[in-house]
Amino acid sequence: MKHWLYLIIGCIFSTFSGVNAQEIAVLKYNGGGDWYSNPTALPNLISFCNANLNTKINSKPETVEPGNPDLFRFPFIHMTGHGNVVFNAQEIENLRNYLLSGGFLHIDDNYGMNEYIRKEIKKLFPEKDLTEVPVNHPIFSTAYNFPDGLPKIHEHDGKRPQAFGIFEDNRLVLLFTYESDLGDGWESPEVHNDPEEVRQKALKMGANILKYAFEN
């Protein structure tokens, strides 16, 4: 029965992704974490991609909840925050089906979400472990080259930035960026007063992630 369900969902995803391949969304989750943080981040990343990668992404990202069937409209879902995250059973099933059917979830830890999101990722894929994405993975070179892997954007506690992933049939379906703070680097210059060089690194890495999600 589940096999047929995945086939049906896959067809739905294929249909919608063809029509709405240039739309992305922010994940609105429960648990008390600030899913809405970094409000200028995705719009700025979209502008950067449209200007530099010839994408035609809708300038205003949508908002979608993990249990909503509308999830399947978007080839790329972004998730961020500082705190607690909780997915219920129905949301777990919907998110898992979305990822197995061709969707992509980017989780950017805005410092403080790590201990919570790892538990929820384990619920999504109990048979898999988060593994560090190797520096030779295409996500680090699909548009811009990052030979050392994930860049460090904001320093908080001296740990190195790491990109972790869940893979399905050699396709990266979930990317968890940790100790980097990409989203803060995407925000408008006046928000964090980052040097332009730092912002450019964040935007270029974000462009790589979007390009990979759209093409794989």
C-alpha positions as CSV (number, residue, x, y, z in Angstrom):
1,M,0.0,0.0,0.0
2,K,2.8,2.4,1.0
3,H,4.6,1.7,-2.3
4,W,1.6,2.9,-4.3
5,L,1.2,5.9,-2.0
6,Y,4.8,6.9,-2.8
7,L,4.1,6.5,-6.5
8,I,1.0,8.7,-6.3
9,I,2.8,11.4,-4.3
10,G,5.7,11.3,-6.6
11,C,3.4,12.0,-9.6
12,I,1.8,14.8,-7.7
13,F,5.2,16.3,-6.8
14,S,6.4,16.0,-10.4
15,T,3.4,17.7,-11.7
16,F,3.6,20.6,-9.2
17,S,7.3,21.0,-9.4
18,G,7.1,21.5,-13.1
19,V,4.6,24.3,-12.7
20,N,6.0,25.9,-9.6
21,A,9.7,25.1,-9.9
22,Q,10.5,28.7,-9.2
23,E,8.7,28.9,-5.9
24,I,10.3,28.2,-2.5
25,A,8.9,28.3,1.0
26,V,9.7,28.7,4.7
27,L,8.7,25.9,7.1
28,K,6.3,27.0,9.9
29,Y,6.8,24.4,12.6
30,N,5.5,23.9,16.1
31,G,7.3,23.6,19.4
32,G,8.0,27.2,20.3
33,G,11.0,27.9,18.1
34,D,11.1,31.1,16.1
35,W,10.5,29.7,12.6
36,Y,10.0,33.2,11.4
37,S,13.5,34.5,12.2
38,N,15.7,36.2,9.6
39,P,12.8,37.7,7.7
40,T,15.0,39.4,5.0
41,A,17.2,36.4,4.5
42,L,15.3,34.3,1.8
43,P,14.1,37.4,-0.2
44,N,17.7,38.5,-0.4
45,L,18.9,35.1,-1.4
46,I,16.2,34.9,-4.1
47,S,17.3,38.3,-5.4
48,F,20.9,37.1,-5.5
49,C,20.0,33.9,-7.4
50,N,17.7,35.7,-9.9
51,A,20.5,38.2,-10.6
52,N,23.4,35.8,-10.8
53,L,22.0,32.4,-11.7
54,N,19.3,33.5,-14.1
55,T,16.6,31.9,-12.0
56,K,13.1,33.3,-11.9
57,I,12.1,32.5,-8.3
58,N,9.1,34.3,-6.9
59,S,10.5,37.3,-4.9
60,K,8.3,36.5,-1.9
61,P,8.8,33.1,-0.4
62,E,5.7,31.2,0.7
63,T,5.0,29.8,4.2
64,V,4.0,26.2,4.6
65,E,3.4,23.9,7.5
66,P,5.0,20.4,7.6
67,G,1.7,18.5,7.6
68,N,0.1,20.5,4.7
69,P,-0.2,18.8,1.3
70,D,0.9,22.2,-0.2
71,L,4.4,21.1,0.8
72,F,4.6,19.2,-2.5
73,R,4.3,22.4,-4.5
74,F,7.8,23.4,-3.6
75,P,11.1,21.9,-4.7
76,F,12.9,23.7,-1.9
77,I,11.9,24.3,1.7
78,H,13.9,26.3,4.2
79,M,13.8,26.0,7.9
80,T,15.5,28.0,10.6
81,G,15.3,29.2,14.2
82,H,16.9,29.3,17.6
83,G,14.8,26.9,19.7
84,N,12.5,24.0,20.1
85,V,11.0,22.0,17.2
86,V,8.3,19.4,17.4
87,F,6.8,17.4,14.5
88,N,3.7,15.3,15.2
89,A,3.1,11.9,13.6
90,Q,1.1,13.3,10.7
91,E,3.7,15.9,10.0
92,I,6.5,13.3,10.1
93,E,4.7,11.2,7.5
94,N,4.0,14.1,5.2
95,L,7.6,15.5,5.4
96,R,9.1,12.1,4.9
97,N,6.9,11.4,1.8
98,Y,7.8,14.9,0.5
99,L,11.5,14.2,0.8
100,L,11.3,10.7,-0.6
101,S,9.3,12.0,-3.6
102,G,11.9,14.5,-4.7
103,G,11.6,17.4,-2.2
104,F,14.6,19.1,-0.5
105,L,14.7,20.5,3.1
106,H,17.4,22.9,4.2
107,I,17.7,23.4,7.9
108,D,19.9,26.3,9.0
109,D,20.7,26.3,12.7
110,N,20.5,29.9,13.8
111,Y,22.3,28.8,17.0
112,G,20.1,27.0,19.6
113,M,18.1,24.6,17.5
114,N,20.7,21.8,17.1
115,E,19.6,19.6,20.2
116,Y,16.0,19.8,19.2
117,I,16.1,19.3,15.4
118,R,18.3,16.2,15.6
119,K,15.6,14.4,17.5
120,E,13.0,15.3,14.9
121,I,15.3,14.3,12.0
122,K,15.7,10.9,13.7
123,K,11.9,10.6,13.7
124,L,11.8,11.4,10.0
125,F,14.5,8.8,9.1
126,P,14.9,6.4,12.0
127,E,16.9,4.0,9.8
128,K,19.4,6.7,8.8
129,D,22.0,8.8,10.6
130,L,22.9,12.4,9.8
131,T,26.3,12.2,8.1
132,E,28.7,15.0,7.3
133,V,28.5,16.1,3.7
134,P,32.0,15.6,2.2
135,V,33.7,18.7,0.7
136,N,33.8,17.1,-2.7
137,H,30.0,16.9,-2.8
138,P,28.4,18.9,-5.7
139,I,26.6,21.2,-3.3
140,F,29.9,22.9,-2.6
141,S,30.6,23.6,-6.3
142,T,27.4,23.6,-8.3
143,A,27.6,27.4,-8.9
144,Y,30.4,28.7,-6.7
145,N,33.4,26.8,-5.4
146,F,33.8,26.1,-1.7
147,P,36.8,23.8,-1.6
148,D,36.8,23.7,2.2
149,G,33.1,23.1,2.5
150,L,30.6,25.2,4.5
151,P,31.8,28.7,5.2
152,K,31.8,30.3,8.7
153,I,29.5,33.3,8.6
154,H,29.0,34.2,12.3
155,E,31.3,33.2,15.2
156,H,29.6,32.2,18.4
157,D,31.5,29.5,20.2
158,G,34.6,28.7,18.2
159,K,33.3,25.5,16.6
160,R,33.9,24.7,13.0
161,P,31.0,25.0,10.5
162,Q,29.6,21.6,9.4
163,A,27.1,20.5,6.8
164,F,25.2,17.3,7.7
165,G,22.8,15.5,5.4
166,I,20.4,12.7,4.9
167,F,20.9,10.8,1.6
168,E,18.4,8.7,-0.3
169,D,19.7,6.7,-3.3
170,N,22.8,9.0,-3.3
171,R,20.6,12.1,-3.5
172,L,20.9,14.7,-0.7
173,V,17.3,15.2,0.5
174,L,17.9,17.0,3.8
175,L,20.8,19.5,4.5
176,F,21.5,20.6,8.1
177,T,23.9,23.6,8.2
178,Y,25.5,23.9,11.7
179,E,27.8,26.5,13.3
180,S,27.7,28.6,10.1
181,D,24.6,30.8,10.4
182,L,24.1,31.2,6.7
183,G,20.7,32.9,7.2
184,D,22.2,35.7,9.1
185,G,24.6,36.3,6.3
186,W,21.7,36.5,3.8
187,E,20.0,39.2,5.8
188,S,20.1,42.8,4.7
189,P,23.4,44.6,5.5
190,E,22.1,46.8,8.2
191,V,20.8,43.9,10.3
192,H,24.2,42.5,11.3
193,N,26.6,44.9,9.7
194,D,28.5,42.1,8.2
195,P,31.4,42.9,5.8
196,E,30.3,42.5,2.2
197,E,32.8,39.8,1.7
198,V,31.1,37.7,4.4
199,R,27.7,38.4,3.0
200,Q,28.8,37.3,-0.4
201,K,30.2,34.0,0.9
202,A,26.8,33.3,2.6
203,L,24.8,34.2,-0.5
204,K,27.0,32.2,-2.8
205,M,26.7,29.1,-0.6
206,G,23.0,29.6,-0.4
207,A,22.9,29.9,-4.2
208,N,24.7,26.5,-4.4
209,I,22.1,24.9,-2.1
210,L,19.1,26.3,-4.2
211,K,20.7,25.3,-7.5
212,Y,21.4,21.7,-6.2
213,A,17.8,21.4,-4.9
214,F,16.3,22.6,-8.2
215,E,18.5,20.3,-10.3
216,N,18.5,17.0,-8.3
